[in-house]
Amino acid sequence: MSIVVTGASGKLGRHVVEQLLEKVPAEQVTAVVRSPEKVAGLAERGVRVAVADYNAPETFDGLFAAGDKVLLVSGNEFDKGRVRQHSVVIDAAKAAGVALLAYTSAPGSLTAALADDHRGTEQALLDSGVPYVLLRNGWYHENYTENLAPVLEHDAVVAAAGEGRVSSASRADYAAAAVTVLTGDGHENTTYELGGDEAWSFAEYAAELSRQTGREIAYHPVTPEALTGILAGAGVPEPMAAVLAGVDAAIAKGELVVDSGDLSRLVGRPTTPLSEAVAAALKD
């Protein structure tokens, strides 16, 4: 039996593999990637590396074995039909008779366009009959803290989220939840709504940045249309800019507040505070 992580060279997948290696022998872990050179260090540590691509179904032939536990990390190629891509993995998992397939989805409360592919994938997974876990990951701290350059350049947090709040957590937190599911028992056919313990507003985020930098950083709320234009002007493809602005509109409606407590229960500790993620980002 192997624990198989797709998208293992990505930011979340890499966290999952590293945390798995703290719990199970390396030879029990399979990292699925498109570019093996990105995970050469994992191979040297004894992790099995498999090369496969969501866009090439034949690359998944024989990759899984009966009894495997699989983490399907959602793809980020929004223009290539993510439900179709994810279904390639689901079909291969079903054919192999895996014991569990966990999927990194989005909160059930999220109605923005970003969630459409997740809902479609969830339905495909449920229809497959494969024992499943839906890891409905909320927003990541790093969605903001990895993009501080323009904020610090202009001393301004710009968002179309109004007074809305976000229950974000760190990638490492969400990875820890996935590892709990992949290495534990009794999670079959379960949905977890995952988010940070403390929801925050963008005004509070700006205040935290001000506190840690010693500068006056203000929150400037804008309309979704204005944000789309700002992002497109900064080089984000317009369709993606509109999707991101749609997430902000969802935040304004309270759709990214996740108060289930599932994440801290799964990881067995409080989730990482936003202030810690800000401090880490400012140190880099």
C-alpha positions as CSV (number, residue, x, y, z in Angstrom):
1,M,0.0,0.0,0.0
2,S,1.3,3.4,-1.0
3,I,0.2,6.9,-0.1
4,V,0.1,8.8,-3.4
5,V,0.1,12.6,-3.7
6,T,-0.6,14.2,-7.0
7,G,0.7,17.6,-7.8
8,A,3.5,16.8,-5.4
9,S,5.9,19.5,-6.7
10,G,3.3,22.2,-6.1
11,K,3.2,24.4,-3.0
12,L,0.5,22.4,-1.1
13,G,1.6,19.0,-2.4
14,R,5.2,19.5,-1.3
15,H,4.0,20.4,2.2
16,V,2.0,17.2,2.3
17,V,4.9,15.0,1.2
18,E,7.3,16.6,3.7
19,Q,4.8,16.0,6.5
20,L,4.1,12.5,5.4
21,L,7.8,11.7,5.7
22,E,7.6,12.6,9.4
23,K,5.0,9.8,9.9
24,V,5.6,7.0,7.4
25,P,8.7,5.4,5.7
26,A,9.7,7.1,2.5
27,E,9.1,4.0,0.4
28,Q,5.4,4.1,1.3
29,V,5.1,7.6,-0.3
30,T,4.6,8.2,-4.1
31,A,5.0,11.7,-5.4
32,V,3.2,12.3,-8.7
33,V,4.7,15.1,-10.8
34,R,5.0,16.3,-14.3
35,S,8.6,17.4,-13.9
36,P,10.7,14.9,-11.9
37,E,13.7,17.2,-11.7
38,K,11.6,19.4,-9.4
39,V,11.5,16.6,-6.8
40,A,14.9,15.1,-7.2
41,G,15.6,15.6,-3.5
42,L,12.6,13.5,-2.6
43,A,13.7,10.7,-4.8
44,E,17.1,10.7,-3.1
45,R,15.3,10.3,0.2
46,G,13.6,7.2,-1.0
47,V,10.2,8.6,-2.1
48,R,8.9,6.9,-5.3
49,V,8.5,9.5,-8.0
50,A,5.9,8.9,-10.7
51,V,5.6,11.1,-13.8
52,A,2.0,11.8,-14.9
53,D,0.0,14.6,-16.3
54,Y,-3.7,15.4,-15.7
55,N,-3.9,16.2,-19.5
56,A,-2.7,12.7,-20.5
57,P,-4.9,10.0,-19.2
58,E,-2.5,7.2,-20.3
59,T,0.1,8.5,-17.9
60,F,-2.0,7.3,-15.0
61,D,-2.3,3.7,-16.3
62,G,-1.0,1.4,-13.7
63,L,0.1,4.2,-11.4
64,F,-2.3,3.3,-8.6
65,A,-2.6,-0.1,-6.9
66,A,-5.4,-1.7,-4.9
67,G,-5.4,-0.4,-1.3
68,D,-3.5,2.8,-2.1
69,K,-4.6,6.0,-0.4
70,V,-4.5,8.9,-2.9
71,L,-4.5,12.7,-2.4
72,L,-5.8,14.5,-5.5
73,V,-4.5,18.0,-5.3
74,S,-6.7,20.2,-7.5
75,G,-5.0,21.5,-10.6
76,N,-4.4,25.1,-11.4
77,E,-4.9,25.1,-15.1
78,F,-8.2,26.9,-15.1
79,D,-8.4,27.1,-18.9
80,K,-8.0,23.3,-19.5
81,G,-11.1,21.9,-18.0
82,R,-10.2,21.0,-14.4
83,V,-13.2,18.6,-13.9
84,R,-12.0,16.6,-16.9
85,Q,-8.4,16.6,-15.6
86,H,-9.5,15.5,-12.2
87,S,-11.7,12.8,-13.6
88,V,-8.6,11.2,-15.2
89,V,-7.3,10.6,-11.7
90,I,-10.6,9.5,-10.3
91,D,-11.1,7.0,-13.1
92,A,-7.6,5.6,-12.7
93,A,-8.2,5.3,-8.9
94,K,-11.5,3.5,-9.4
95,A,-9.9,1.1,-11.9
96,A,-7.1,0.2,-9.5
97,G,-9.4,-0.2,-6.5
98,V,-7.8,2.3,-4.2
99,A,-8.8,2.4,-0.5
100,L,-9.4,6.1,-0.4
101,L,-9.2,9.2,-2.6
102,A,-9.1,12.6,-0.8
103,Y,-9.7,15.7,-2.9
104,T,-8.7,19.3,-2.1
105,S,-11.9,21.2,-2.8
106,A,-13.3,24.5,-1.7
107,P,-15.7,25.5,1.1
108,G,-19.3,24.4,0.6
109,S,-20.4,27.9,1.3
110,L,-18.4,29.4,-1.7
111,T,-20.6,30.2,-4.7
112,A,-18.0,32.1,-6.7
113,A,-17.0,30.8,-10.1
114,L,-13.8,29.5,-8.6
115,A,-15.9,26.8,-6.9
116,D,-17.6,25.5,-10.0
117,D,-14.8,23.1,-10.9
118,H,-14.6,21.9,-7.4
119,R,-18.3,21.1,-7.3
120,G,-18.1,19.3,-10.6
121,T,-15.1,17.2,-9.3
122,E,-16.9,16.4,-6.1
123,Q,-19.8,15.1,-8.1
124,A,-17.6,13.0,-10.3
125,L,-15.9,11.5,-7.2
126,L,-19.2,10.7,-5.5
127,D,-20.5,9.1,-8.7
128,S,-17.4,7.0,-9.0
129,G,-18.1,5.0,-5.9
130,V,-14.5,5.3,-4.7
131,P,-14.2,5.8,-1.0
132,Y,-13.7,9.5,-0.7
133,V,-12.8,12.4,1.6
134,L,-13.6,15.9,0.6
135,L,-11.1,18.3,2.1
136,R,-12.9,21.6,1.5
137,N,-9.9,23.9,2.0
138,G,-10.6,27.5,2.8
139,W,-8.4,30.3,1.8
140,Y,-4.6,30.3,2.4
141,H,-2.8,33.0,4.4
142,E,-0.2,32.7,1.6
143,N,-2.7,34.0,-1.0
144,Y,-2.0,37.3,0.6
145,T,1.3,37.1,2.3
146,E,3.1,35.8,-0.8
147,N,2.0,39.0,-2.6
148,L,3.1,41.7,-0.3
149,A,5.3,43.6,-2.8
150,P,2.5,45.9,-4.2
151,V,1.0,46.3,-0.8
152,L,4.3,47.6,0.6
153,E,5.0,49.6,-2.5
154,H,1.8,51.6,-2.1
155,D,1.1,51.2,1.6
156,A,-2.3,49.9,0.7
157,V,-4.4,46.8,0.9
158,V,-6.8,46.8,-2.1
159,A,-9.6,44.4,-2.2
160,A,-13.3,44.1,-3.3
161,A,-14.3,42.3,-0.1
162,G,-16.0,45.2,1.7
163,E,-16.3,44.4,5.4
164,G,-16.2,40.6,4.7
165,R,-14.1,38.3,6.8
166,V,-11.8,35.4,5.8
167,S,-11.1,32.2,7.9
168,S,-7.7,31.6,6.3
169,A,-5.0,29.2,7.5
170,S,-1.5,28.3,6.4
171,R,-0.7,25.8,3.6
172,A,1.1,23.8,6.3
173,D,-2.2,23.6,8.3
174,Y,-4.2,22.3,5.3
175,A,-1.4,19.9,4.5
176,A,-1.5,18.5,8.1
177,A,-5.2,17.9,7.7
178,A,-4.6,15.9,4.5
179,V,-1.8,13.9,6.3
180,T,-4.1,13.1,9.1
181,V,-6.7,11.7,6.7
182,L,-4.1,9.8,4.6
183,T,-2.4,8.1,7.6
184,G,-5.5,7.6,9.8
185,D,-8.6,5.4,9.8
186,G,-12.3,6.1,9.8
187,H,-12.3,9.1,7.4
188,E,-14.0,7.3,4.4
189,N,-16.9,9.1,2.8
190,T,-16.5,12.2,4.9
191,T,-16.6,15.9,4.1
192,Y,-14.5,18.3,6.1
193,E,-15.1,22.1,6.0
194,L,-11.6,23.5,6.7
195,G,-10.7,27.0,7.7
196,G,-8.7,28.9,10.3
197,D,-9.8,29.4,13.9
198,E,-9.9,33.2,13.6
199,A,-11.6,35.0,10.8
200,W,-10.2,38.5,9.9
201,S,-11.3,41.5,7.8
202,F,-9.1,43.3,5.4
203,A,-9.1,46.4,7.6
204,E,-7.6,44.1,10.3
205,Y,-5.1,42.7,7.9
206,A,-4.0,46.2,7.0
207,A,-3.7,47.0,10.7
208,E,-1.6,43.9,11.3
209,L,0.7,44.9,8.4
210,S,1.0,48.4,9.9
211,R,1.8,47.0,13.3
212,Q,4.6,44.7,12.0
213,T,6.1,47.2,9.5
214,G,5.8,50.3,11.6
215,R,4.2,52.0,8.5
216,E,0.7,53.2,8.0
217,I,-0.9,50.8,5.6
218,A,-4.6,51.4,4.8
219,Y,-7.4,49.3,3.5
220,H,-8.9,50.6,0.2
221,P,-12.1,48.8,-0.6
222,V,-13.0,48.8,-4.3
223,T,-15.7,47.3,-6.5
224,P,-15.2,43.9,-8.1
225,E,-15.1,45.6,-11.5
226,A,-12.4,48.0,-10.4
227,L,-10.4,45.1,-8.9
228,T,-10.6,43.2,-12.1
229,G,-9.2,46.2,-14.0
230,I,-6.4,46.6,-11.4
231,L,-5.4,43.0,-11.6
232,A,-5.5,42.9,-15.4
233,G,-3.4,46.1,-15.5
234,A,-0.9,44.3,-13.3
235,G,-0.6,41.4,-15.8
236,V,-3.2,38.9,-14.5
237,P,-5.1,37.5,-17.5
238,E,-8.5,39.1,-17.5
239,P,-10.6,35.9,-17.1
240,M,-8.5,35.0,-14.0
241,A,-8.7,38.6,-12.7
242,A,-12.5,38.3,-12.9
243,V,-12.4,35.0,-11.0
244,L,-10.3,36.5,-8.2
245,A,-12.6,39.6,-8.0
246,G,-15.5,37.2,-7.8
247,V,-13.9,35.6,-4.7
248,D,-13.6,39.0,-3.1
249,A,-17.3,39.5,-3.8
250,A,-18.0,36.2,-2.1
251,I,-15.9,37.2,0.9
252,A,-18.0,40.4,1.1
253,K,-21.1,38.0,1.4
254,G,-19.4,36.0,4.2
255,E,-18.8,32.9,2.0
256,L,-15.2,32.3,3.2
257,V,-16.0,32.3,6.9
258,V,-15.6,28.6,7.9
259,D,-16.4,28.1,11.6
260,S,-16.7,24.3,11.7
261,G,-13.6,23.8,13.7
262,D,-12.8,20.8,11.5
263,L,-9.2,22.0,10.6
264,S,-7.9,22.4,14.2
265,R,-9.6,19.2,15.2
266,L,-8.0,17.2,12.4
267,V,-4.5,18.7,13.0
268,G,-4.9,18.4,16.8
269,R,-3.8,22.0,17.5
270,P,-4.9,25.6,16.9
271,T,-4.4,26.8,13.3
272,T,-1.6,29.2,12.4
273,P,-2.6,32.8,13.1
274,L,-2.4,35.3,10.3
275,S,0.1,37.4,12.3
276,E,2.6,34.5,12.1
277,A,2.3,34.2,8.4
278,V,2.7,38.0,8.0
279,A,5.9,37.9,10.2
280,A,7.3,35.0,8.2
281,A,6.6,36.8,4.9
282,L,8.2,40.1,6.0
283,K,11.3,38.1,7.1
284,D,11.8,36.6,3.7
